[in-house]
Amino acid sequence: MKSIDVLLLSRQDILNLDLTPREVVQVVESALREHAAGTYEMHPKIGVHPTGTDPANFIHAMPAYLKLLGACGLKWVAGFARNYQRDLPNVTGVQVYNDTETGTPLAIMDCGYLTGLRTAAVSAIAAREGCREGAEVLALAGCGFEGTMHLRFITHEIPTIRRVRLRDIREQAMTTLRKSAASYFPGEIEICPDTRSCLEGADVISTCTNGEEPLVRPE
């Protein structure tokens, strides 16, 4: 019987691929088209919720199969919002990729960074298709890992954006994101003192946080 060689990819291996927003968006758009066409199998996610210090903690199992792309796999992903207090990523987990002809596992990889790319790509596609023409101001509430990915992808997909407002309960997160985003976004990046000044009047709003600070007024 043949042995099965499984490729193991660390987070650094994924980072070394240097995937661009354009590459990721193209693949995600293909997956969304399959979803619309019904050529997929994806059951509701199941999970467990080790509450620890936060009732919003979760670990989810997420299998999916895309017929036309010939892609099949499972993501076992955790989201622990207070991990930053331990200097750990919010999103961690592994992803298994299977051969659709034999079912054998082809690769097991870190899924934290991939999750950030995929999530931001979906948001950016939705923002691009739904925003007003000539949108110039992006408001971003939540400047952690997902916020970082969303800023990069949304400004890429909506090139008319000229100004970004940032809001996070952590001052360091805002200053770090403003500094890193300057390498790819040439417009103005403003740090906001409160949520209202960040969101009010913006053309596009992206909320990348499950924090306790109110984001939107009830009305």
ChimeraX attribute file (.defattr): number of C-alpha atoms within 10 A of each C-alpha:
attribute: neighborCount
match mode: 1-to-1
recipient: residues
	/A:1	3
	/A:2	4
	/A:3	5
	/A:4	9
	/A:5	10
	/A:6	14
	/A:7	12
	/A:8	12
	/A:9	15
	/A:10	13
	/A:11	15
	/A:12	10
	/A:13	12
	/A:14	16
	/A:15	11
	/A:16	9
	/A:17	8
	/A:18	9
	/A:19	12
	/A:20	12
	/A:21	20
	/A:22	13
	/A:23	11
	/A:24	17
	/A:25	20
	/A:26	12
	/A:27	14
	/A:28	18
	/A:29	14
	/A:30	14
	/A:31	20
	/A:32	14
	/A:33	13
	/A:34	17
	/A:35	14
	/A:36	10
	/A:37	9
	/A:38	11
	/A:39	14
	/A:40	21
	/A:41	13
	/A:42	11
	/A:43	10
	/A:44	9
	/A:45	12
	/A:46	12
	/A:47	14
	/A:48	11
	/A:49	15
	/A:50	14
	/A:51	11
	/A:52	10
	/A:53	11
	/A:54	12
	/A:55	11
	/A:56	15
	/A:57	17
	/A:58	18
	/A:59	19
	/A:60	16
	/A:61	16
	/A:62	17
	/A:63	19
	/A:64	16
	/A:65	19
	/A:66	20
	/A:67	15
	/A:68	11
	/A:69	13
	/A:70	12
	/A:71	15
	/A:72	19
	/A:73	20
	/A:74	16
	/A:75	22
	/A:76	18
	/A:77	20
	/A:78	23
	/A:79	18
	/A:80	22
	/A:81	21
	/A:82	17
	/A:83	14
	/A:84	11
	/A:85	9
	/A:86	8
	/A:87	8
	/A:88	12
	/A:89	18
	/A:90	19
	/A:91	21
	/A:92	20
	/A:93	18
	/A:94	18
	/A:95	22
	/A:96	20
	/A:97	20
	/A:98	20
	/A:99	14
	/A:100	16
	/A:101	7
	/A:102	7
	/A:103	11
	/A:104	13
	/A:105	17
	/A:106	16
	/A:107	16
	/A:108	19
	/A:109	19
	/A:110	22
	/A:111	23
	/A:112	22
	/A:113	19
	/A:114	20
	/A:115	19
	/A:116	17
	/A:117	22
	/A:118	18
	/A:119	15
	/A:120	26
	/A:121	27
	/A:122	19
	/A:123	15
	/A:124	25
	/A:125	18
	/A:126	13
	/A:127	18
	/A:128	19
	/A:129	11
	/A:130	10
	/A:131	13
	/A:132	11
	/A:133	11
	/A:134	12
	/A:135	17
	/A:136	18
	/A:137	21
	/A:138	25
	/A:139	26
	/A:140	27
	/A:141	26
	/A:142	23
	/A:143	27
	/A:144	22
	/A:145	18
	/A:146	21
	/A:147	25
	/A:148	22
	/A:149	23
	/A:150	27
	/A:151	22
	/A:152	21
	/A:153	24
	/A:154	24
	/A:155	23
	/A:156	18
	/A:157	20
	/A:158	21
	/A:159	13
	/A:160	13
	/A:161	21
	/A:162	17
	/A:163	18
	/A:164	23
	/A:165	22
	/A:166	27
	/A:167	26
	/A:168	25
	/A:169	16
	/A:170	11
	/A:171	13
	/A:172	12
	/A:173	18
	/A:174	24
	/A:175	17
	/A:176	13
	/A:177	19
	/A:178	21
	/A:179	10
	/A:180	12
	/A:181	17
	/A:182	12
	/A:183	8
	/A:184	10
	/A:185	19
	/A:186	11
	/A:187	14
	/A:188	13
	/A:189	22
	/A:190	16
	/A:191	18
	/A:192	19
	/A:193	13
	/A:194	16
	/A:195	20
	/A:196	14
	/A:197	15
	/A:198	23
	/A:199	24
	/A:200	11
	/A:201	12
	/A:202	17
	/A:203	17
	/A:204	21
	/A:205	19
	/A:206	19
	/A:207	16
	/A:208	19
	/A:209	18
	/A:210	12
	/A:211	14
	/A:212	7
	/A:213	11
	/A:214	11
	/A:215	17
	/A:216	10
	/A:217	6
	/A:218	5
	/A:219	3
